[in-house]
Amino acid sequence: MTKSKVLLFLSVTLLSCCIDNGNKALDYALELAGPNRSELETVLEHYSSDSLKYAAARFLIENMPGHYSYKSHRINDYYRNALELFASNLSPKEQRDSLLSLSERQYSGMENETVQDARIITADFLIKNIDQAFWVWENERWAQHLTFDEFCEWILPYKCVELQSFDNWRDTMSIKFSDDINMMEYDDESYDSPFRAVNVIRGELIRKIHPVGMYNRCGYPMRSASTLSRMTYGTCTDYVNLGVLTFRSLGIPVIIEETPSWGRYRAGHLWYTLLNDHGEEMPSEWDISSCPGSPFFPYQRIPKIYRHTYAINRDRVPYHNNSVYKYPFSLFCTDVTDRYYKTTDVSIKIRNNVRLVEDYAYIATFNGHSSEWTIVDYGTVRKGHAQFRKMGRNILYIALGYDGNELVALTSPFIIHKNGDIEFVNYNFFKKEDVVIRRKYYSSENVVSMRNRTKGGRIEASHSPTFQNPEIVYSVDSTCYPDKIPIDAGSPFRYWRYVSPDGSYGSLAELAFFDDDSIKIEGRPIFSAGADLATAKKAFDDDWLSNFETGQPNGNWIGMDFGKPVTVSFVRIVPRGDDNDIHPGDEYELKFWDGYYWVTHSICKAGDNALTYENVPAGTLLWLHDRTRGWDERVFRFKDGVVEWW
């Protein structure tokens, strides 16, 4: 739970009087402003003779409760330090590490130093933002297709993200990143297109910012125009924010959308969407690095997609006011899942022995890293059924409820199939089966492609460093080989190598040779033309995420000069991949869902690249956990001898 969401939650119980239309929402916002009320009233008075701008001002003020900013001057000191680091000769990673250290030493607790926007925003700031937004709407060719309601969400707001500074961001961004769009040559086809404008500006952003993605801890995020426009590293979220501020400053309608969790991944994702002049909503997939309107993750499964809004989602206010569990769902979003995918409304019977302390239920997907389940939405409990709306398909879910002490399972895990049918995955105590598994995570298209690059490869042995007349001791005709492949060369050889098949670029994560006692034999790396020693060493470093690979598709090989003839009894060939194959030496725990909790079936250390578990409850939801390292893990069923990942 992020701090901003906690602060948002703490304020929402005051919003019950905002549910009705009319003046109640405005009266509440003015009352919430306290001593700052006069600033908001000044804005309304300023536009009293302009009905459209007055309506825009009311929209901003009525929906201002729950929007937060930093109240401490420490944030400005932090941003000054960030700008000094951005201007230094340190690498982006060194800048990140320095700012992270500074965050922890000097600025700890700053996330608590926040205040409602209504209590600190000034009339001058709000009036300037409203006037600037109207100017681009009325004058820029990329915004004139917007209705007033669309304008209010896609251009008007004085901030694009929470905790954004009250600075002149529209001026900063529109001046710094408008060179290319201002020099764009006129044509009769695309000159007025918001789609073309976004891509022209994206090019300038990338050229001037040189985005460097860093997705681990980065200190406090950049939320000022000065830092966003100069940052030398960032997360996907940072570069989405940068793009949205810039595009809106130039009158291009964009909005932020996100999923709290992928359907088969442990984390969520965030991107921006363009409202094109054809009426199309064109998502970007990623941040400024991707073009809006490209195919949107055609292979991914997504349970929920939410659009970030400035307006309060008043349908969510009753949950915030009346729920007991208090999950920090944002009030400033709307569910747009069905605009992307086919969805299903769910009504499932809950267990009779469950006693809940509220009339809400929660729907979650498997996480397996930071928690067992990730909540993606809430629903209601009516007449013994949990009801959820617009759920993404081809995904495994579980319904949870709060009994006053903890979240408990209301149902067995269930799958919403592609056709909308619901299938429960039930625990079967009486029927057992043996489970054979070679991975702890599903195989992506890329993983399968890299694995197949070894098919047609071969192990050769020779007395000659040029491998004249080599002895072919093993040929890879299947990707399902053991960790230590037994070989018999007939006699000792000094030179041993793996020859990659043509078209494979030599791709290989690990190569190792073993004697008859399975002891690794050490030697000097040798390699084909087009490779170098540093690249060759990656095949022998025991790191299955580093790879030997060259820039040429054909003629690649990697091997060992052992200095003298040696007898090799086993060879290890590890394809380039994600290191989620069973890793010999790692300790694995197989768990199964007993209907209420995860239960350990057994723990063992892997001796090969496949594990066999005996007497496992048949058809039950299973989870293979690597207790040694890593975090990518998915639940699965074992059906007819095949692993089915969810």
N, C-alpha and C positions, 0 to 999 in steps of 0.2 A: 504494500500500500504506500503510494507516494504521499509526501507531506502535503502537497497542494490539494490532493483528494481528501485528506483528513480535514483540512481547514474548510474545504468546500462543504463537507458533510456537517461540520459543526454549525454551519450557518443555515442549512436548509430547513431546519425545523421552524425557522421564523418565516418561511415562505408560504405558509398555508393561506394567508390572506391574499396571496398573489394569484390564486387559482382563477378567480372570477375575472371577467373582462371589465371594461369600464375604467373607473378611476382608482379602484382598489390597488392595482399593481403600481400605479404611479404614486399614490399616496404612501404606500409602503416604502417604495424606494426613496422618496423624499424624507420620510421619517427615519429610515436607516442611515441616511447621510449625516444626521446629527448636526453638529456645528457647520458642516459643509453644505447644508441644504441650500443656502443662498446661492452657491455656485451653480447648482443644478437649476434652480429657479431662474437665474440670470440667462441660462441657455434657452429655456422655454420662452421667456419674455423676448429674447433676441429674435426668435423666429415666429413670434405671434402673428405677424402679418404675412407669413409665407407658409401656406398650409402644408405643402409637401415636406419642406425642411422641418417644420414643426412636428409632423408625423414621424420623421426620421429621428428627431431628438427624443421624442417620447419612446420610440422603440428602444433606443439605446439606454435611456434612463430606467424604463420599466423592467428591462432585463439585466440591469447592472447588479442587483443583489446576487452574491455568490461568485462574482468575479473579483480576483485578488491581485494585489501588487505588493512588492516589497515596501516596507515602511521605513526601514533602517537605511541610513546613509552608508552603511558598510558595503552595500551592494555596489555603489558607485566606486568605492575604493577597490573592490574586487575587480570590477571591469577595467579600471585604470591599470591594475597589475596585469590583467590579461592582455591589454593592448601593448604594454611594454614588452611582454613575452612574444607576442605576435610579430613585433618589429625587430626582435633579436635575431642572432645568427644560429640559435638553437634549432635543431630539427623539430618537426611537428611532434614526434614522440617525446622528445625532451621537454618541449613546451607543455605538452599534456601532463607529463609527470611532475613538472615544476608547479603547475597550477593546481594539480591534485594535492600535492603536499601543502601548498599554501592554503587551500580550502580547508584542509583538516587541522592545520596548526593555528591559523588566524581567523578563520571565518566559520568555524564550527557552530552549528545551531542557527545559522542565518535563515534556514527554511522556516523557522518559527516566527521570524520577524516580518509578518505579512499583515495586510489590512485590506478591508473591503474597498474596492475602487470608489464606491459612492462617497466614502469618507475623506478622500484626498484629491480626487480629480478636480481640475480647475475648469472654470467656464471658458477661459481663453483656449485651453488645449482642446476641449470638446468642440467648440465652435470652429476652430481651425480645421479639425479633422472632418467635421461634417461638410464644411465648405469645399475642402479639397476632394472629398469623395464625390460630391455632386459635380464638381468641375470635370473630373475624369469621366463620370457617367454621361454627362451632357456633351463633352467635347472629344473624348478619345474614341476612335472608330471601333475599338475592341469591346466597348461596354454598352453601346447604344441599343443592343438587342435585349437588354435586361428589363424585366418588369420591376416595379417598385419593390415587391416582396423579395425578388431575387437580388436586387441591389442591396437590400438591407442585410443580407447574410454574406454575399460574395464580395462586396466592395466596402460597404459603409463602416463596419466596426473599427473603433479606435485602436483595437489591439487584435492580433491574430492568434496569439497563444497566451495562456495564463502566465502571470508574473512578467509580462513584457513591460519594458520601461515606458514611461510617459515622455517619450522624446519625439523629435521630428522625423520619425521613421519614413514617412512618405517622401519628404524632401531628400533625405540621405540616400535612400535606395533608388529613387527615380533619377537622381543626378548621377550617381556612381555607375549605374548599370543600364544606361540608355544610349550609349554611343552607337551601338550597332543598329538599334531600332530607328534612331534618328537619321542614320545614313542609308537606310534601306531604300533601294530604288523602287520607284513606282511601277506597278504593273496592273493590268486590268483583271487579274485572276486572284492573287493571294494577298494583295497589299492591305486589305481591310480585315484579313482573317485573324481572329484571336489565336487560332492554332499555329499559324506561322509566327505570330508575334512571340508566343511562348517559347518556341524553339530558337528563334533569333536571340532572345534574352537568355535562354539557357546556355547557349554557346558563349555568350559574354561572361556569364557568371562562372562557368567552368574555366574559361581562359584566365580570368582575373583572380579567382579564388584558389584554383588548383586543389579541388577537394581531396582530402586524405581521410579515409574512413577509419575510425577507431571506435570499436564497439564495446570495450570494457570501460571501467570507471574513468570518468573524465572531469570530476569536480562539479561545481555548480554550472548548469547550462548557460550558454550565452543567450540573453534575452533583451539586449539593447541593439539598436541599429548600428552603433559604432563597432561593437564587437562582432556581431553577425556578419557584417560586411567586410571584416578583416580576418576572420578566423582561419587558421591554417590547418585545422583538423576538426573532425566532428563525427557525430553519429548520423544515421539516416534521418533521424528526427530533426537534427540541427539543419541539415541541408534541405529538408522539406520546409522548415520554418523560414530559412533564408529565401527560398523560392517564392513562398506565399507572400511574404512581406514585399518582395520586389515586384512580383506580378501585380499585386493589388495597387501598389503605389503608382503603377503605370496604367491602371484602369483595366487590367485583365482579370476577369472573374475566375478565381480559383478558391478551393476550399479543402480542408484537411479531412481525410478519412482514415479509419484504422480498423484492425481486428485485434481484440484482446488476446487471441490465441489462434494459431493455425490449427487445422483439424488433426494434423499428425506431426506437430512440432511443439516444443516446450515454451515458445515465446510468441509474442505478437508482432505486428508490423504496422507501419504508418506510411501514408503517401499523400499526394495532392491530386485533386481532380479539377479539370478545366470544364467550364460551361461554354461550349462553343456556340457560334452564332447560328448553327443549324439546329440548336436545341439539344445537342448531344452532351451528355456528361462523360468526359473522357478521362479515365483514371490513368495515372502515370506509372503504375507498378512500384517504382522506387522513388527516389528523390529527384533533384535537378539533373541527375545523370541519365534519366530515362524520359523518353518522349511520351506525352499523354496520348492515349488512344491505341497504343500497341496492345496485342493480345494480353489479357490480364491473367497472369499465372494460370495458364490453361491446364496444368497438371495438379495444382494445389487444391486442397479441400479447406474450406473456410466456414466455420460455424456461424459467425456473426460479423457484420460490417456496420460500423457506426460512423456517421458524419458529425464532425465537430461543428457546433453551432454557437453563435453568440446568444441567441434567444434561449430562454429557459424552456426545457421540455416539461411542460406542466403536467403531462401524464405521469411523470416520474415523481412528482412532489408528494403524492399520497404515500408512496413507498418510503420515502425518506422520513416522512413524519410519523408513520404508523408501524414500520417494521421494528422487530426486536433485535434481529441479528445485525443489522446496519452494515451491509456490504457497501463499500464506497463507490456506487455507481455514479457516474457524472450526470449532472442535470443538464449539461450543455452538449447534448448529442441527440441524434435521431437515428433509428434503425433503418438502414437502406440495403439490408442483405438481399432482399428480393429484387433489387435493381441490378444485381450482379448475377445471381444464381437462382435456380429453382429451389424453393423452400417448402417446408412442411410445418403446419400447425400441429402441435402435439397435445394429446390429452391421454394420460396414462394413469392407471389405477395404482395407488400407493398401498404399501403394506398396512394391514389392519392393526398391527401391534405398535405402530408409530404414533406417538403423541407429541404434536407440535405446539409451540407457544405463539405461533403467528400463522396467518393465512397466506404466507408466501413460500414458494419453493424456488430452488436454484438449480440451474442446469449447467453442467460442467463437462469439460473434455479432459482427457488424461494429460498430465504434465510429466511426472516422473523425474523431475530434477529439483526445483525449488519447493515443490509440493506434489502430492499425489494427483490432485485434481485442480483444474483452473476453472473458476466460475466465469461464464461468458454472458449470462443473462439471468433475469429472475422471471418468475411467473406466479400464478395464483393457485391456491388449493381450493377446489370447489367440489363438494359432494364426494369426497374421497379420491379425487383425481387431481394430479398436477398438470397444469395447462401452460404451455409455452407457445409463442408465436414466431413464425418466420425463421425456422431453424434450417441451417445449411444441411445438405444431404451428403450421403456416403461418408458419414462420420459416426464414431462411437461416442455416446454420451452417458452420463448418469444424472439422475435427479436426486437432489439433496434437500434436507429440511433441517430446521433448527429446533432442537428439543429443550432448549433452555441452558444446555451445557456445551453442546457441540453440534456440528453439522453431521447428520446421519443419513445413510442411504435410504431413500424412499422407495427405490425400485432396484432391480438388477440393472447392470449396465445394458444399454440397448443401442442398436445400430439403426440409423435412418438410412435406408438403402437409396440408390439412385432413383428408383421409381416412387419413393416416398413411403414404402412399406417399413414397418418397425419390427425389428427382431430382437428379442431379449437374449442375452448371453447368460445362461443360468449355470449355477454350480451343480456338478454331478458327482456326488460322493460315492455312489455305488459302482460306477463304471470307470475303469482305469485304462490308461494307455501309456506307451513309451513315446517320448518326445525327443526328436533329433533336431538340433538347431545349429546353424552356422553363423548367425549374426544376432546382434541385440537391437538392431534398428533396420527399418525397411531399406531396400536397395533403390536408390534414385536412378533415374535414367543415366546420369553421368557415371555413377558407380558401376553400373552394368556395362556401360561403354568402355570404361577404363579396364575392367576385369577382362572383357573380351579382347583387349589388345594383347593379351598373352597367348591367345589361341593361335597356334602355328609357330610359337616360339620353340626353342630347343636348347638343350644343354650339350655343349661340345667339350671334348678334352683333346689335348694335343701335346706333343713333345716340342712343337715349334711355336715361337711367339707370334708368327704370322698365321698360325692355324692351317698350315698346309696339310691336306688330307686328314681332317679332324675325325675323331671318333664321335659319332652322335649317340649319346647315351640316354637321352630322354627327349621326347617330343610332347608338347602340350597340345592335346587334342580335346581336352575338356577343362572347364574352369573349376570343376569340383575335384580338386586333388588334395591330398593330405598336407599338413604343415611340413613334415619332413618326408619328401618323396624318395623312396628307395631306388637306388640306381646301382648298376654293375658295369663298370667300364672294362673289366677283364684284367686290367693291370694298372699300376700307378702312372699318373701323368703330372707334369709340372704346371701346365697351363689349362685353366678351366674357364669357361665363359657361358653366359646366357646370350643367345642371339635372338633379337626381337624380330617378329614378322614384319614384312613391309607394310607401311602405312600406320605403324604404331608409334612412331617418334621415339622409340626406345623405352616407352613408359614403364617404369618399374619402381616400386616403393622399397623393396628389400630383396637382397640375394645373399644366401649364406650356404657354406659347404661344411659338412660334418663327417667325422670319421665313424668307425664301426660302433663306437661307444656313445655316439650322438654328441661328441664334443666338437665345438666349432673350430674349424681350421683357419688360422689367420695367414694372410699373405699381403701382397702389394696390388692395389687396384690397377687394372689395365682396361683400356676402353677404345672404342672406335674413333676414327677421325670425325671431327665435328663436336666432340665432347671435350671436357677438361677435367683435371683432377678434382676440383671442388665439386663438380657435378657428379663425378663417379663416386666420390666418398658418400654421397647421399644414399647409395644403394647398400652401404655397409655400416650405417650409423645406428642401427636398432631403433630408428624413428620411422614408424610406418606412415607418417604424414609428410615426410620429406621424400623427394622423388628424383630418380635419375631420368632425365628426359632431354632430348636435343631439339634443335630447330628444324631438323630434316626428317622427313617421314620414313626414309628407307636406309638400310645399311648400318643400323645401329647394333652395337653389342657392348656388354660390360662383363668383366670377369676378374680373375685373380691369377697372379703369378706367385706360386708358393715357394719359389726359390729352389725347389727340388721336386722330384716326382712324389706324389702323395696319392693315397687311395681314398677316394670319396665314396662314402656309402649312402649318404643322404644329401639332398639339396632342398633349400627353402626358396620358393619363388612367391613373393608377395606382390600382387598387382597394385598399381596406384589406386588409392581409394580414400575412404573417410575414416579408416581405422575403427570401424564398428564391426568388423568380422571378429569371430572368437579369437582372442589373443592368447596363445599358450603362455602359461605362467600367471595369468590374471585369475583372481578369485571371483566366482560368479554365484549369485543367489537366485534361485528360481522361486518366484512367488505366484500364488494363485488367489483369485478373489472368491472368498467363501460366501458371498452374498452381502456381507457387511464390512469386512476389512480385508486387507492384504495379509496373507498367511504364508510363511516360509515353507516351501516344500523341502528344499535341501540346499546346501552350500558345498561347492567343490572347486578345486583348482583345475584349470584347463590344461590338459596335456597335449592336446591336438587342436586343430582349427574347427572342430565340431564337438558338441556336447550331447550326450544322451542321458535323459532323465527317465527313470522307470517309475511305473505306478503313479502317473499324474492323473488327476481327475479329468475325465474325457470332456472335450468341448468347452472347458472352462476358460475364462479370461486369464491369461498368463502374462508375467512380466519377468524378464531376465535382467537382473541388475548386476553390473560390473562393480564390485566392491573395491577394485584396485584403482581405477581411474576413469575419466571420461564422464559425459553426462547425456549424450544422445541415446535414449532408450524409448522403445515403444511397446505397448501391450499387443498381444497377438492371440489367435486361436490356432490350434493344430488340428487341421481337418484333412482326413484322407492322406496323411503323410506329408502334408504341405503346410508351411507356416503362412497364416493369413494375418497381415499386419493392420493394426488400427491405431 
